Structures are given as structure tokens and as C-alpha cells.
Amino acid sequence: SNNVPKQAIKDACGAYKKFFNGKAKHPTFKSKKGTVPSFYQDPLKIRFTATRVKVEGFAENKRKNKQQLNWIRLVEKDRIPRGKGVKYVNPRIRFDGLHWWISVGVIVYTCQEYSKNEGIGIDLGLINLGICSDGAVYPNINKTKKVRTLEKKKRRLQRKVSRKYQSNMEGERYKKTCNIIKSEQQLITISRRLTNIRQNYLHQITSEIVNRKPRFIVLEDLNVSGMMKNKHLAKAVQQQKFHEFRRQVEYKSERNGVQFILADRWYPSSKLCFQCGQLKKDLKLSDRLYICPCGNRTDRDVQAALNLKRYGEKSTTCLRISM
């Protein structure tokens, strides 16, 4: 469709405007090798049914048998909302090396009812993904047998592909054979499966927390980029997907009428005693049990979740007074 190059020019124009206004870095050239191939669709011409999507530009012939080429079957049934009052925004179709995906923003007007239940503080970590102030514990899925087996297969395939590249070198250049392409497809499949397992686990947890309808949800503003600099913890931090967890909780809270509160990065949630309020500055990362002179003996993650809940109660109280 002619809308594809038009939208590419609009995207470039928007990127340069953000650069000259100081809101973003200089836009870079996107090559065919280094970026995910994707293209734009006109939101006014795209149509959805329960099992198919109609796009423009694949077949311009008006014959019925030719127009059927524009109707593409979807894997999931009733995945995209449709009907009156539904508006589609910025549809994009992309290819990840294995499957074609369509992503579209949907605007639906609904009424929200705010909850009056007790709030929740959530402490994120590496031993357990999350510990809530109400006692709920969500374990680390990367420690399960299923994920560790897939990670082992992935490492072996990576070494296998590397050896094939080394054995098929022609001078200083690498030669890609059919066997290398097959092995790379297997590697993409395993990587995609691992990503889907972690993503699905995050969606299940965040939906379960938000569906409890708490009055507010408090998360700590973690310095993930700083944590990634530690070479001993970088891979574990990356697999936990802390930023994705926060993103999902934030948009699901807004959609369900739950107040989302982000605690200050320097708030001492783990070092502060929940009972007496004393600050323990010499608390190390290896100290998993918080021991206070007042007699408080609590797991540090549970203590952090309780302090985050108290932080949210103070924030909502100050908001009511100011209003």
C-alpha cells in the first residue's frame, strides 16, 4: 500500500522533531539486517473478525477470489475487540524470524469504579520474583526445571552454531550453510519459547494482583541499569524482567481503577524497621533476616513489602489532605 512509505516518512519526521526539541537522540538508519522487518497499516481500512484480519495492498483486483488474499487468518480467536465505540490506532505488522505478528492500539471507553480495599506493597527480588505485604509470595520461574532445561538446550545450540561457523570459514569470511540456517531456526524457536514463558508468568502474576482490587499498589523504583553492571547478577536481573513487571502493573492498575504508587529510589524499604522505625545502615545483601534491638526478627523481603505498604498509606493520606 502507498500508506507504508508515507508512514515511514512521517515516522522519520517525528523522530527528527523529537531530536531537535531535545526529547530524544539523533535517529539512526535502520538496516534490513539489524532491525525487525515491519510495516504500517491504515487504521481506517483495517477490519477484524473473530478469526481474520483484512489488510490493504496485498491484492488490488476487485474480484472476489482475489480479494480473499487480503483476509489473513489469525491464530487466536476473538483476540482483538471489535464493534461500535472501538477505535484502532497505529496498526503494525512485523516478522520476528518465525511468525508474523500484528499489534494494534484499541481505544475503548469504559467507566471505572475505584476500590476501597486495603493497599498492597510489593518487594521485587532475585530469590523470589515478588513478595506482597499481604503474605503472597511469587517464586522465581527461572529456577524451575522446565526453564533450566530450555536454557541448557539453548547454550548447547549456541555452541553448535558457533562451531559450524568456524568449520565453514572461507578465508576471513563466514559461510552460512543450510545446516547453519536450520540450527539458527531451532535457536530462535527456543529463545522465543523462553521469552513467552517468562512473559506469560508476569501477566498471570500482575493480573492476579490487580484483580484483587486493592486500594493502591506500591512498587520501588529500582535502578535496573545499575544492577546490570554487576557481572555476577546481570543475567539473573535480566531474566527477572523488573521493568516489564512494573509496566504491566502500572497499565493494568490504571485500567482497573487501582492507584499505582512508585516509591522513591532512595527509600530504605529493607533497612527500616517496621515496628520501631529504626534505620539499620549496615545491612548487607547477604543478610536475609532483619534483626532489630526492639526484638523484631523478620525476613528482609517481607519487611520491605510492609514498609512499601506504609509508604503508600502515607502518600494517599497526603493526597487527600492536599485535595
C-alpha positions in Angstrom: 0.0 0.0 0.0 1.1 3.6 -0.6 0.4 4.3 3.1 3.5 2.3 4.1 6.2 4.6 2.6 4.1 7.7 3.6 4.0 6.5 7.3 7.8 5.8 7.1 8.4 9.4 6.1 6.0 10.6 8.9 7.9 8.5 11.4 11.2 9.9 10.3 9.8 13.5 10.5 8.5 12.8 14.1 11.9 11.4 15.1 13.8 14.5 13.9 11.3 16.8 15.6 11.9 15.0 18.9 15.7 15.2 18.3 15.7 19.0 17.6 13.4 19.6 20.6 15.9 17.7 22.9 13.5 14.9 23.7 15.4 12.1 22.0 18.7 11.1 20.5 19.6 11.5 16.8 17.6 9.0 14.8 19.7 6.1 13.3 19.4 4.4 10.0 17.5 1.1 10.2 19.1 -1.5 8.0 17.4 -4.7 6.8 19.8 -6.9 8.7 19.8 -5.2 12.1 16.1 -4.4 12.7 12.9 -6.4 12.8 11.0 -6.0 9.5 7.7 -4.3 10.0 5.2 -2.2 8.0 2.2 0.1 8.7 -1.5 -0.3 8.0 -4.2 2.3 7.7 -6.4 2.1 10.8 -9.4 3.3 8.9 -9.2 0.5 6.3 -8.2 -2.4 8.6 -11.0 -4.7 9.6 -11.2 -7.6 12.2 -13.5 -10.6 12.5 -13.4 -13.3 15.2 -10.7 -15.3 13.3 -9.4 -13.0 10.5 -8.0 -9.6 9.7 -8.3 -7.7 6.5 -5.3 -5.5 5.4 -4.9 -3.4 2.3 -2.4 -3.6 -0.5 -2.0 -7.3 -1.0 -4.5 -7.7 -3.8 -5.8 -4.6 -5.7 -8.0 -6.7 -8.0 -11.8 -6.3 -7.2 -12.6 -9.9 -8.0 -13.9 -11.9 -5.0 -11.3 -14.7 -5.3 -8.5 -12.1 -5.5 -9.9 -10.0 -2.5 -9.7 -13.1 -0.4 -5.9 -12.7 -0.3 -6.4 -9.6 1.8 -8.1 -11.6 4.6 -5.5 -13.3 6.8 -6.3 -15.9 9.3 -5.4 -15.2 13.0 -4.1 -17.9 15.3 -6.2 -16.6 18.3 -9.9 -16.3 18.2 -11.7 -13.1 19.4 -8.4 -11.6 20.5 -9.0 -8.1 19.1 -12.0 -6.1 20.4 -14.5 -5.0 17.7 -17.9 -3.4 17.4 -19.3 0.1 17.9 -17.3 2.5 20.0 -14.0 0.7 19.3 -11.2 2.7 17.6 -8.0 1.3 16.2 -4.7 3.2 16.5 -1.3 2.6 14.7 -1.6 -1.0 13.4 1.8 -2.5 12.7 2.7 -5.9 11.2 6.1 -7.4 12.0 8.2 -10.6 11.5 10.3 -12.0 14.3 12.1 -14.7 12.2 9.4 -17.3 12.9 6.0 -15.8 12.9 4.1 -12.7 11.7 2.5 -10.6 14.4 0.0 -7.7 14.2 -0.1 -5.1 17.0 -2.8 -2.5 17.2 -3.8 0.0 19.8 -7.5 -0.2 20.8 -9.4 2.7 22.3 -12.5 1.5 24.3 -14.5 3.9 26.5 -15.4 2.3 29.9 -16.4 3.5 33.4 -14.1 2.8 36.3 -15.0 2.1 39.9 -12.3 2.8 42.5 -11.7 0.3 45.2 -11.8 0.8 48.9 -9.9 -2.3 49.9 -6.5 -2.4 51.7 -3.4 -1.5 49.7 -0.5 -3.7 48.7 3.2 -3.2 48.8 5.4 -5.4 46.6 9.1 -6.0 47.0 10.9 -7.4 43.9 13.9 -9.6 44.2 16.1 -12.4 42.7 15.3 -15.3 45.2 11.6 -14.7 44.7 10.2 -12.5 42.0 7.8 -10.7 44.3 6.7 -10.7 48.0 3.5 -8.9 48.8 2.7 -7.2 52.1 -0.4 -9.4 52.5 1.7 -12.6 52.6 1.5 -13.7 48.9 4.9 -15.0 47.6 5.6 -15.4 43.8 8.6 -17.7 43.2 11.3 -17.2 40.6 10.2 -19.1 37.5 13.8 -19.2 36.2 14.6 -21.7 38.9 12.1 -24.3 37.7 13.1 -27.4 35.9 11.4 -26.5 32.7 13.2 -23.2 32.2 16.6 -24.6 33.3 16.2 -27.4 30.7 15.4 -25.0 28.0 18.3 -22.8 29.0 20.6 -25.8 28.8 19.4 -26.6 25.3 19.9 -23.0 24.2 23.5 -22.9 25.4 24.3 -26.2 23.6 22.7 -24.9 20.3 24.6 -21.7 20.6 27.9 -23.6 20.9 26.8 -25.9 18.0 26.1 -22.9 15.7 29.4 -21.3 16.7 31.4 -24.5 15.8 29.6 -24.7 12.4 30.5 -21.2 11.6 34.2 -21.8 12.5 34.4 -25.0 10.4 32.8 -23.4 7.3 35.0 -20.3 7.1 36.3 -19.3 3.7 39.3 -17.2 4.4 38.3 -14.4 6.7 34.6 -14.7 5.8 31.9 -16.9 7.4 29.9 -19.1 5.1 26.2 -19.8 6.0 25.1 -23.3 5.0 21.7 -24.9 5.1 22.5 -26.7 8.3 23.5 -23.5 10.0 20.2 -21.9 8.9 18.3 -24.9 10.4 20.2 -24.7 13.7 19.6 -20.9 13.9 15.9 -21.5 13.4 15.9 -24.0 16.3 17.8 -21.4 18.4 15.2 -18.8 17.6 12.4 -21.2 18.5 13.9 -22.0 21.9 14.6 -18.3 22.6 11.1 -17.4 21.7 9.7 -20.1 23.9 11.7 -18.9 26.9 10.6 -15.3 26.3 6.9 -16.4 26.1 7.2 -18.5 29.3 8.5 -15.5 31.3 6.1 -13.1 29.7 3.1 -15.3 30.4 4.2 -15.8 34.0 4.4 -12.0 34.5 1.0 -11.5 33.0 -0.5 -14.1 35.3 1.0 -12.6 38.4 0.2 -9.0 37.6 -3.4 -9.8 36.6 -3.9 -11.8 39.8 -2.6 -8.9 42.0 -4.7 -6.3 40.2 -7.8 -8.4 40.2 -7.8 -8.4 44.0 -8.9 -4.8 43.7 -6.5 -3.2 46.3 -6.8 0.5 47.0 -3.3 1.1 45.8 -0.2 -0.8 44.7 3.3 0.4 45.7 6.5 -0.6 43.8 10.0 0.5 44.4 11.8 2.5 41.7 14.7 0.0 41.1 17.9 1.1 39.4 17.9 -1.8 37.0 20.7 -0.4 34.8 22.9 -0.1 37.9 22.1 -3.6 38.9 23.1 -4.9 35.5 26.6 -3.6 35.9 27.2 -6.3 38.5 28.6 -9.2 36.3 27.6 -11.8 38.9 23.9 -10.7 39.0 23.4 -9.2 35.5 21.9 -12.3 33.8 19.6 -13.1 36.8 18.4 -9.4 36.8 17.8 -9.5 33.1 15.8 -12.7 33.3 13.5 -11.4 36.0 12.3 -8.5 33.8 11.7 -6.0 36.6 10.8 -3.1 34.2 8.3 -5.3 32.4 6.7 -6.2 35.7 6.4 -2.6 36.7 5.0 -1.6 33.2 2.3 -4.3 33.4 1.3 -3.4 37.0 1.1 0.3 36.0 -1.2 0.0 33.0 -3.4 -2.7 34.5 -3.8 -0.6 37.6 -4.9 2.4 35.6 -7.3 0.2 33.6 -8.9 -1.3 36.7 -9.2 1.8 38.8 -6.3 1.0 41.2 -3.9 3.7 42.3 -0.3 3.0 41.3 2.4 4.5 43.5 6.1 4.4 42.7 8.3 4.7 45.9 11.4 6.9 45.8 14.6 5.1 44.7 16.4 6.0 47.9 13.6 5.0 50.2 15.2 2.4 52.7 12.5 -0.2 52.5 14.8 -3.1 53.5 16.8 -1.2 56.1 13.9 0.4 58.0 12.4 -1.5 61.0 8.6 -1.8 60.5 7.9 -1.8 64.3 10.1 0.9 65.8 11.2 2.8 62.7 15.0 2.4 63.4 17.3 2.6 60.3 19.9 -0.1 60.0 22.6 1.3 57.7 25.0 -1.6 57.9 22.5 -4.2 56.5 24.3 -6.3 53.8 22.8 -8.0 50.8 23.7 -11.4 52.3 21.7 -10.6 55.5 18.4 -12.3 54.6 17.0 -11.9 58.2 16.4 -8.4 59.6 17.2 -8.4 63.4 16.4 -5.2 65.3 17.2 -4.4 69.0 13.5 -3.8 69.6 13.0 -7.6 69.1 11.8 -7.6 65.5 13.1 -10.6 63.6 11.6 -10.6 60.1 12.7 -11.7 56.6 14.1 -8.6 54.9 11.9 -9.0 51.8 8.7 -9.2 53.9 9.9 -6.2 55.9 10.5 -4.2 52.6 7.0 -5.1 51.4 5.4 -3.9 54.7 7.4 -0.6 54.6 6.3 -0.1 51.0 2.7 -0.5 52.0 3.2 2.1 54.8 4.8 4.4 52.2 1.6 4.1 50.1 -0.7 4.8 53.0 1.2 8.0 53.8 1.2 9.0 50.2 -2.6 8.5 49.8 -3.2 10.4 53.2 -1.1 13.4 52.0 -3.0 13.4 48.7 -6.4 13.5 50.5 -5.2 16.4 52.7 -3.8 18.4 49.8 -7.0 17.9 47.8 
